[in-house]
Amino acid sequence: MSEENRQYRRIDTNLIVTVAQRNLPAGGAASFKARLKDVSRGGIFIETADPPPIDSILEVELLVPGSTTTAVLKGMVVWSQPGKGAGLELIDVTSQTKGAISSLMQQGQQEA
């Protein structure tokens, strides 16, 4: 999808995050490290060699830039390609999520 068709502007990031995938078919959960490559008010992209399939619900835990606070971004996989990563649409957006996104976007704009 081209930038012109996006609802929100993306900001590049390069953070290591912990991703948790819950409600796996066997009733379990899995977690893995990934790289958060970009963020917008509507979604994020994580770089990972073996991304979860489309419609998976993920929780992405990260350290909020400029603080000692961690935040959890919850999203649904809307794009997934092995060897590249996954695009997540943010869901269940809380005030903590909005604050974390704002911090990430401000940091990205300062680094640009």
Rosetta constraint file for C-alpha pairs under 8 A:
AtomPair CA 1 CA 5 HARMONIC 6.59 0.50
AtomPair CA 1 CA 6 HARMONIC 7.32 0.50
AtomPair CA 2 CA 6 HARMONIC 6.88 0.50
AtomPair CA 3 CA 9 HARMONIC 7.56 0.50
AtomPair CA 7 CA 42 HARMONIC 7.79 0.50
AtomPair CA 8 CA 40 HARMONIC 5.89 0.50
AtomPair CA 8 CA 41 HARMONIC 6.10 0.50
AtomPair CA 8 CA 42 HARMONIC 6.48 0.50
AtomPair CA 9 CA 40 HARMONIC 5.86 0.50
AtomPair CA 9 CA 41 HARMONIC 7.71 0.50
AtomPair CA 10 CA 38 HARMONIC 6.20 0.50
AtomPair CA 10 CA 39 HARMONIC 5.46 0.50
AtomPair CA 10 CA 40 HARMONIC 4.68 0.50
AtomPair CA 11 CA 38 HARMONIC 5.39 0.50
AtomPair CA 11 CA 39 HARMONIC 5.36 0.50
AtomPair CA 11 CA 40 HARMONIC 6.32 0.50
AtomPair CA 11 CA 105 HARMONIC 5.89 0.50
AtomPair CA 11 CA 108 HARMONIC 5.70 0.50
AtomPair CA 11 CA 109 HARMONIC 7.06 0.50
AtomPair CA 12 CA 37 HARMONIC 5.81 0.50
AtomPair CA 12 CA 38 HARMONIC 4.29 0.50
AtomPair CA 12 CA 39 HARMONIC 6.59 0.50
AtomPair CA 12 CA 108 HARMONIC 6.07 0.50
AtomPair CA 13 CA 36 HARMONIC 6.23 0.50
AtomPair CA 13 CA 37 HARMONIC 4.86 0.50
AtomPair CA 13 CA 38 HARMONIC 5.03 0.50
AtomPair CA 13 CA 39 HARMONIC 7.09 0.50
AtomPair CA 13 CA 104 HARMONIC 7.60 0.50
AtomPair CA 13 CA 108 HARMONIC 6.23 0.50
AtomPair CA 14 CA 35 HARMONIC 6.28 0.50
AtomPair CA 14 CA 36 HARMONIC 5.64 0.50
AtomPair CA 14 CA 37 HARMONIC 5.21 0.50
AtomPair CA 14 CA 38 HARMONIC 7.56 0.50
AtomPair CA 15 CA 35 HARMONIC 5.48 0.50
AtomPair CA 15 CA 36 HARMONIC 5.12 0.50
AtomPair CA 15 CA 37 HARMONIC 7.10 0.50
AtomPair CA 15 CA 62 HARMONIC 7.87 0.50
AtomPair CA 16 CA 33 HARMONIC 6.75 0.50
AtomPair CA 16 CA 34 HARMONIC 5.75 0.50
AtomPair CA 16 CA 35 HARMONIC 4.54 0.50
AtomPair CA 16 CA 36 HARMONIC 6.19 0.50
AtomPair CA 16 CA 62 HARMONIC 7.53 0.50
AtomPair CA 17 CA 33 HARMONIC 5.70 0.50
AtomPair CA 17 CA 34 HARMONIC 5.48 0.50
AtomPair CA 17 CA 35 HARMONIC 5.97 0.50
AtomPair CA 17 CA 36 HARMONIC 6.48 0.50
AtomPair CA 17 CA 60 HARMONIC 6.48 0.50
AtomPair CA 17 CA 61 HARMONIC 5.75 0.50
AtomPair CA 17 CA 62 HARMONIC 5.14 0.50
AtomPair CA 17 CA 63 HARMONIC 7.96 0.50
AtomPair CA 18 CA 31 HARMONIC 6.83 0.50
AtomPair CA 18 CA 32 HARMONIC 5.79 0.50
AtomPair CA 18 CA 33 HARMONIC 4.67 0.50
AtomPair CA 18 CA 34 HARMONIC 6.40 0.50
AtomPair CA 18 CA 60 HARMONIC 5.76 0.50
AtomPair CA 18 CA 61 HARMONIC 5.17 0.50
AtomPair CA 18 CA 62 HARMONIC 6.78 0.50
AtomPair CA 19 CA 31 HARMONIC 5.37 0.50
AtomPair CA 19 CA 32 HARMONIC 5.35 0.50
AtomPair CA 19 CA 33 HARMONIC 6.04 0.50
AtomPair CA 19 CA 34 HARMONIC 6.86 0.50
AtomPair CA 19 CA 58 HARMONIC 6.55 0.50
AtomPair CA 19 CA 59 HARMONIC 5.66 0.50
AtomPair CA 19 CA 60 HARMONIC 4.51 0.50
AtomPair CA 19 CA 61 HARMONIC 6.31 0.50
AtomPair CA 20 CA 29 HARMONIC 7.09 0.50
AtomPair CA 20 CA 30 HARMONIC 5.75 0.50
AtomPair CA 20 CA 31 HARMONIC 4.22 0.50
AtomPair CA 20 CA 32 HARMONIC 6.68 0.50
AtomPair CA 20 CA 58 HARMONIC 5.62 0.50
AtomPair CA 20 CA 59 HARMONIC 5.09 0.50
AtomPair CA 20 CA 60 HARMONIC 6.44 0.50
AtomPair CA 21 CA 29 HARMONIC 5.63 0.50
AtomPair CA 21 CA 30 HARMONIC 5.25 0.50
AtomPair CA 21 CA 31 HARMONIC 6.08 0.50
AtomPair CA 21 CA 56 HARMONIC 7.39 0.50
AtomPair CA 21 CA 57 HARMONIC 6.35 0.50
AtomPair CA 21 CA 58 HARMONIC 4.81 0.50
AtomPair CA 21 CA 59 HARMONIC 6.58 0.50
AtomPair CA 22 CA 28 HARMONIC 6.65 0.50
AtomPair CA 22 CA 29 HARMONIC 4.52 0.50
AtomPair CA 22 CA 30 HARMONIC 6.66 0.50
AtomPair CA 22 CA 57 HARMONIC 6.95 0.50
AtomPair CA 22 CA 58 HARMONIC 6.90 0.50
AtomPair CA 23 CA 27 HARMONIC 5.42 0.50
AtomPair CA 23 CA 28 HARMONIC 6.00 0.50
AtomPair CA 23 CA 29 HARMONIC 6.16 0.50
AtomPair CA 24 CA 28 HARMONIC 5.26 0.50
AtomPair CA 24 CA 29 HARMONIC 5.85 0.50
AtomPair CA 24 CA 30 HARMONIC 7.88 0.50
AtomPair CA 34 CA 46 HARMONIC 6.16 0.50
AtomPair CA 34 CA 47 HARMONIC 5.80 0.50
AtomPair CA 34 CA 48 HARMONIC 5.40 0.50
AtomPair CA 35 CA 46 HARMONIC 5.46 0.50
AtomPair CA 35 CA 47 HARMONIC 5.04 0.50
AtomPair CA 35 CA 48 HARMONIC 6.88 0.50
AtomPair CA 36 CA 44 HARMONIC 7.30 0.50
AtomPair CA 36 CA 45 HARMONIC 6.05 0.50
AtomPair CA 36 CA 46 HARMONIC 4.54 0.50
AtomPair CA 36 CA 47 HARMONIC 6.32 0.50
AtomPair CA 37 CA 44 HARMONIC 7.64 0.50
AtomPair CA 37 CA 45 HARMONIC 5.65 0.50
AtomPair CA 37 CA 46 HARMONIC 5.72 0.50
AtomPair CA 37 CA 47 HARMONIC 6.41 0.50
AtomPair CA 38 CA 44 HARMONIC 5.68 0.50
AtomPair CA 38 CA 45 HARMONIC 5.38 0.50
AtomPair CA 38 CA 46 HARMONIC 7.51 0.50
AtomPair CA 39 CA 43 HARMONIC 6.05 0.50
AtomPair CA 39 CA 44 HARMONIC 4.42 0.50
AtomPair CA 39 CA 45 HARMONIC 6.62 0.50
AtomPair CA 39 CA 101 HARMONIC 7.24 0.50
AtomPair CA 39 CA 104 HARMONIC 7.36 0.50
AtomPair CA 39 CA 105 HARMONIC 7.10 0.50
AtomPair CA 40 CA 44 HARMONIC 6.22 0.50
AtomPair CA 40 CA 101 HARMONIC 7.19 0.50
AtomPair CA 40 CA 105 HARMONIC 7.34 0.50
AtomPair CA 41 CA 98 HARMONIC 7.75 0.50
AtomPair CA 41 CA 101 HARMONIC 6.53 0.50
AtomPair CA 41 CA 102 HARMONIC 8.00 0.50
AtomPair CA 42 CA 89 HARMONIC 6.01 0.50
AtomPair CA 42 CA 90 HARMONIC 5.66 0.50
AtomPair CA 43 CA 75 HARMONIC 7.45 0.50
AtomPair CA 43 CA 87 HARMONIC 7.24 0.50
AtomPair CA 43 CA 88 HARMONIC 5.39 0.50
AtomPair CA 43 CA 89 HARMONIC 4.37 0.50
AtomPair CA 43 CA 90 HARMONIC 4.90 0.50
AtomPair CA 44 CA 87 HARMONIC 5.92 0.50
AtomPair CA 44 CA 88 HARMONIC 5.33 0.50
AtomPair CA 44 CA 89 HARMONIC 6.77 0.50
AtomPair CA 44 CA 90 HARMONIC 7.38 0.50
AtomPair CA 45 CA 85 HARMONIC 7.17 0.50
AtomPair CA 45 CA 86 HARMONIC 5.74 0.50
AtomPair CA 45 CA 87 HARMONIC 4.44 0.50
AtomPair CA 45 CA 88 HARMONIC 6.15 0.50
AtomPair CA 46 CA 85 HARMONIC 5.55 0.50
AtomPair CA 46 CA 86 HARMONIC 5.44 0.50
AtomPair CA 46 CA 87 HARMONIC 6.53 0.50
AtomPair CA 46 CA 88 HARMONIC 7.96 0.50
AtomPair CA 47 CA 84 HARMONIC 5.81 0.50
AtomPair CA 47 CA 85 HARMONIC 4.24 0.50
AtomPair CA 47 CA 86 HARMONIC 6.62 0.50
AtomPair CA 48 CA 82 HARMONIC 7.80 0.50
AtomPair CA 48 CA 83 HARMONIC 6.66 0.50
AtomPair CA 48 CA 84 HARMONIC 6.00 0.50
AtomPair CA 48 CA 85 HARMONIC 4.62 0.50
AtomPair CA 48 CA 86 HARMONIC 7.43 0.50
AtomPair CA 49 CA 82 HARMONIC 5.67 0.50
AtomPair CA 49 CA 83 HARMONIC 4.10 0.50
AtomPair CA 49 CA 84 HARMONIC 5.80 0.50
AtomPair CA 49 CA 85 HARMONIC 6.25 0.50
AtomPair CA 50 CA 81 HARMONIC 8.00 0.50
AtomPair CA 50 CA 82 HARMONIC 5.25 0.50
AtomPair CA 50 CA 83 HARMONIC 6.27 0.50
AtomPair CA 50 CA 84 HARMONIC 7.92 0.50
AtomPair CA 50 CA 85 HARMONIC 7.04 0.50
AtomPair CA 51 CA 80 HARMONIC 6.15 0.50
AtomPair CA 51 CA 81 HARMONIC 6.75 0.50
AtomPair CA 51 CA 82 HARMONIC 5.98 0.50
AtomPair CA 51 CA 83 HARMONIC 7.87 0.50
AtomPair CA 51 CA 84 HARMONIC 7.80 0.50
AtomPair CA 51 CA 85 HARMONIC 5.31 0.50
AtomPair CA 51 CA 86 HARMONIC 5.77 0.50
AtomPair CA 52 CA 56 HARMONIC 6.39 0.50
AtomPair CA 52 CA 77 HARMONIC 7.44 0.50
AtomPair CA 52 CA 80 HARMONIC 6.92 0.50
AtomPair CA 52 CA 86 HARMONIC 7.32 0.50
AtomPair CA 53 CA 77 HARMONIC 6.88 0.50
AtomPair CA 53 CA 80 HARMONIC 6.09 0.50
AtomPair CA 54 CA 76 HARMONIC 7.59 0.50
AtomPair CA 54 CA 77 HARMONIC 4.82 0.50
AtomPair CA 54 CA 78 HARMONIC 5.29 0.50
AtomPair CA 54 CA 79 HARMONIC 6.02 0.50
AtomPair CA 54 CA 80 HARMONIC 6.08 0.50
AtomPair CA 55 CA 76 HARMONIC 5.64 0.50
AtomPair CA 55 CA 77 HARMONIC 5.06 0.50
AtomPair CA 55 CA 78 HARMONIC 6.27 0.50
AtomPair CA 56 CA 76 HARMONIC 5.62 0.50
AtomPair CA 56 CA 77 HARMONIC 5.36 0.50
AtomPair CA 57 CA 74 HARMONIC 7.25 0.50
AtomPair CA 57 CA 75 HARMONIC 5.79 0.50
AtomPair CA 57 CA 76 HARMONIC 4.57 0.50
AtomPair CA 57 CA 77 HARMONIC 6.50 0.50
AtomPair CA 58 CA 74 HARMONIC 5.77 0.50
AtomPair CA 58 CA 75 HARMONIC 5.42 0.50
AtomPair CA 58 CA 76 HARMONIC 6.25 0.50
AtomPair CA 58 CA 77 HARMONIC 7.48 0.50
AtomPair CA 59 CA 72 HARMONIC 6.10 0.50
AtomPair CA 59 CA 73 HARMONIC 5.64 0.50
AtomPair CA 59 CA 74 HARMONIC 4.50 0.50
AtomPair CA 59 CA 75 HARMONIC 6.49 0.50
AtomPair CA 60 CA 72 HARMONIC 5.36 0.50
AtomPair CA 60 CA 73 HARMONIC 5.03 0.50
AtomPair CA 60 CA 74 HARMONIC 6.29 0.50
AtomPair CA 60 CA 75 HARMONIC 7.91 0.50
AtomPair CA 61 CA 70 HARMONIC 6.70 0.50
AtomPair CA 61 CA 71 HARMONIC 5.66 0.50
AtomPair CA 61 CA 72 HARMONIC 4.42 0.50
AtomPair CA 61 CA 73 HARMONIC 6.46 0.50
AtomPair CA 62 CA 70 HARMONIC 5.44 0.50
AtomPair CA 62 CA 71 HARMONIC 5.55 0.50
AtomPair CA 62 CA 72 HARMONIC 6.54 0.50
AtomPair CA 63 CA 67 HARMONIC 7.43 0.50
AtomPair CA 63 CA 68 HARMONIC 6.70 0.50
AtomPair CA 63 CA 69 HARMONIC 5.91 0.50
AtomPair CA 63 CA 70 HARMONIC 4.36 0.50
AtomPair CA 63 CA 71 HARMONIC 6.39 0.50
AtomPair CA 64 CA 68 HARMONIC 6.89 0.50
AtomPair CA 64 CA 69 HARMONIC 5.70 0.50
AtomPair CA 64 CA 70 HARMONIC 5.62 0.50
AtomPair CA 64 CA 71 HARMONIC 6.44 0.50
AtomPair CA 64 CA 100 HARMONIC 5.79 0.50
AtomPair CA 64 CA 103 HARMONIC 6.77 0.50
AtomPair CA 64 CA 104 HARMONIC 7.16 0.50
AtomPair CA 65 CA 103 HARMONIC 6.20 0.50
AtomPair CA 65 CA 104 HARMONIC 6.38 0.50
AtomPair CA 65 CA 107 HARMONIC 7.04 0.50
AtomPair CA 66 CA 103 HARMONIC 7.91 0.50
AtomPair CA 71 CA 96 HARMONIC 6.79 0.50
AtomPair CA 71 CA 97 HARMONIC 6.73 0.50
AtomPair CA 71 CA 100 HARMONIC 6.46 0.50
AtomPair CA 72 CA 97 HARMONIC 6.87 0.50
AtomPair CA 73 CA 90 HARMONIC 7.02 0.50
AtomPair CA 73 CA 93 HARMONIC 7.67 0.50
AtomPair CA 73 CA 97 HARMONIC 5.94 0.50
AtomPair CA 74 CA 90 HARMONIC 5.81 0.50
AtomPair CA 74 CA 91 HARMONIC 5.68 0.50
AtomPair CA 74 CA 92 HARMONIC 6.57 0.50
AtomPair CA 74 CA 93 HARMONIC 7.43 0.50
AtomPair CA 75 CA 88 HARMONIC 5.23 0.50
AtomPair CA 75 CA 89 HARMONIC 5.18 0.50
AtomPair CA 75 CA 90 HARMONIC 4.18 0.50
AtomPair CA 75 CA 91 HARMONIC 5.09 0.50
AtomPair CA 75 CA 92 HARMONIC 7.90 0.50
AtomPair CA 76 CA 88 HARMONIC 5.13 0.50
AtomPair CA 76 CA 89 HARMONIC 5.32 0.50
AtomPair CA 76 CA 90 HARMONIC 6.55 0.50
AtomPair CA 76 CA 91 HARMONIC 6.90 0.50
AtomPair CA 77 CA 86 HARMONIC 6.38 0.50
AtomPair CA 77 CA 87 HARMONIC 5.77 0.50
AtomPair CA 77 CA 88 HARMONIC 4.43 0.50
AtomPair CA 77 CA 89 HARMONIC 6.50 0.50
AtomPair CA 78 CA 86 HARMONIC 7.47 0.50
AtomPair CA 78 CA 87 HARMONIC 5.74 0.50
AtomPair CA 78 CA 88 HARMONIC 5.60 0.50
AtomPair CA 78 CA 89 HARMONIC 6.48 0.50
AtomPair CA 79 CA 86 HARMONIC 5.41 0.50
AtomPair CA 79 CA 87 HARMONIC 4.83 0.50
AtomPair CA 79 CA 88 HARMONIC 7.03 0.50
AtomPair CA 80 CA 84 HARMONIC 7.85 0.50
AtomPair CA 80 CA 85 HARMONIC 5.90 0.50
AtomPair CA 80 CA 86 HARMONIC 4.34 0.50
AtomPair CA 80 CA 87 HARMONIC 6.43 0.50
AtomPair CA 81 CA 85 HARMONIC 5.62 0.50
AtomPair CA 81 CA 86 HARMONIC 6.49 0.50
AtomPair CA 93 CA 97 HARMONIC 5.69 0.50
AtomPair CA 93 CA 98 HARMONIC 6.84 0.50
AtomPair CA 94 CA 98 HARMONIC 6.30 0.50
AtomPair CA 95 CA 99 HARMONIC 6.15 0.50
AtomPair CA 96 CA 100 HARMONIC 6.19 0.50
AtomPair CA 97 CA 101 HARMONIC 6.15 0.50
AtomPair CA 98 CA 102 HARMONIC 6.12 0.50
AtomPair CA 99 CA 103 HARMONIC 6.19 0.50
AtomPair CA 100 CA 104 HARMONIC 6.17 0.50
AtomPair CA 101 CA 105 HARMONIC 6.08 0.50
AtomPair CA 102 CA 106 HARMONIC 6.08 0.50
AtomPair CA 103 CA 107 HARMONIC 6.14 0.50
AtomPair CA 104 CA 108 HARMONIC 6.14 0.50
AtomPair CA 105 CA 109 HARMONIC 6.15 0.50
AtomPair CA 106 CA 110 HARMONIC 6.26 0.50
AtomPair CA 107 CA 111 HARMONIC 6.30 0.50
AtomPair CA 108 CA 112 HARMONIC 6.18 0.50
